[in-house]
Amino acid sequence: MVRMARKQLGLASDATTMIGDTMETDILGGVQMGYRTILVLSGVTCRDDLRQFAFRPDLIVESVADLCGSPSLLGNLAA
C-alpha cells in the first residue's frame, strides 16, 4: 500500500517519509521500504517501548503538531 502511494505521487524512496505512531507497522514498514521515518509519540508507541526494537525511526516527535512550521526539525532528516 505504501509503495503504491509513493509511486502514485511520483516520489523516489529516498524522498519519501513515513510518519506513524506504531513501531510494529508504520515505522517498520517505512524502514523496510527505505523511507525516512518519523515516530509520533502521541499514539500507540511510547518512548519506553523503543528498547524492544532492533530498528529505529529517523526522528521522534511528541506530536504531529511538532512538525508543522518547523523547517529546522525537518532539516534533521536531510540526507
C-alpha positions in Angstrom: 0.0 0.0 0.0 2.7 2.5 0.9 4.7 1.6 -2.2 1.7 2.2 -4.4 1.1 5.6 -2.7 4.7 6.6 -3.3 4.5 5.6 -6.9 1.2 7.4 -7.4 2.9 10.6 -6.0 5.9 10.0 -8.3 8.4 10.1 -5.4 11.7 8.2 -5.1 12.1 6.1 -2.0 14.8 8.4 -0.6 12.4 11.3 -1.0 9.6 9.7 1.0 8.9 10.0 4.7 6.6 7.7 6.6 5.0 9.3 9.7 3.4 7.0 12.2 2.6 6.2 15.8 3.2 2.4 15.8 6.7 0.9 15.5 5.4 -2.6 14.5 3.6 -1.3 11.4 4.2 2.3 10.4 7.8 2.6 11.2 8.8 -0.9 10.4 7.1 -0.6 7.0 8.9 2.7 6.3 12.3 1.2 7.3 11.7 -1.8 5.1 10.8 0.4 2.1 13.9 2.5 2.5 11.9 5.6 3.5 12.8 8.1 6.2 10.7 7.6 9.2 9.2 9.8 11.9 7.7 8.3 15.1 4.9 10.3 16.7 4.6 9.6 20.4 1.0 10.8 20.7 -0.3 7.4 19.6 0.3 3.7 20.3 4.1 3.6 20.8 5.7 5.4 23.8 9.4 6.2 24.3 9.9 3.3 26.7 8.8 0.9 24.0 11.7 1.7 21.7 14.2 -0.5 23.5 12.3 -3.6 22.4 13.0 -2.9 18.7 16.2 -3.5 16.7 15.3 -0.7 14.3 14.9 3.0 15.0 12.9 5.8 13.4 15.0 8.7 11.9 13.2 11.2 14.1 10.9 11.0 17.1 8.4 13.8 18.0 5.8 14.1 20.7 3.0 15.2 18.3 2.4 15.8 14.6 1.9 19.4 15.6 5.7 19.5 16.3 6.3 19.0 12.5 4.1 22.0 11.5 6.1 25.1 10.6 9.4 23.7 11.9 11.8 23.5 9.0 14.7 23.1 11.5 13.1 20.0 12.9 12.5 18.5 9.4 16.1 19.5 8.5 17.2 16.8 10.8 16.0 14.3 8.1 18.2 15.7 5.4 20.3 13.1 3.8 
